[in-house]
Amino acid sequence: MQYWLLKTEPETYSFSDLIREGTTVWDGVRNHRAKANLGRMRQGDQVLIYHTGKERSAVGRGYISKSAYLDPTDLTDTWLAVDVTATGPLAFPVSLKTLRQHSAFVDSTLLTAPRLSVVPIPPPLWEEMLRMSETGQIE
C-alpha cells in the first residue's frame, strides 16, 4: 500500500464536496510529475486531502477506489485521473505551518516541492501526520 497527499483549492472542490459525493473522479491534473504520481496510484492506496489557498492544511482522509485511467476531461489522451473515496475528516487539520516546524518533514516532498498537487508520503511521515491529526500537536 502507498500513501498520498492530494491538494485541492477548497473554493473549487473541497473535502466537504468529497464527503457529500462519497466518491469523485480526481481529474484536471496538468503537471507531468503529478501525472507520474497518479500513474503509480493503486486501488486501496490511502490519501490525505489537503486544502490549498488560505487554509493550507490536510483536512480529510480517503482512499483510491479506482487506479489511474485516462482523464475524461482531457481531449488529448495525455493526462490521468483516479477515483477517490472519502473516509472522513481529520480530527485536527495538519497545517503547512505545523509541517514546517516538524524536523521529520524538512526534506519531504511536501515541503521541497510545494506546488506539486499529487505528493507521495513515505509510511513514517504518513503515520506522523495521522498522529498529529489525532492530537493536534507536534511531538
Secondary structure, DSSP 8 states (H G I E B T S, - for coil): --EEEEEE-TTTS-HHHHHHHSEEEE-----HHHHHHHHH--TT-EEEEEE-TTT-EEEEEEEEEEEEEE-TT-TTS--EEEEEEEEEEEEEEEEHHHHHH-GGGTTSHHHHSTT-SEEE--HHHHHHHHHHHHHS---
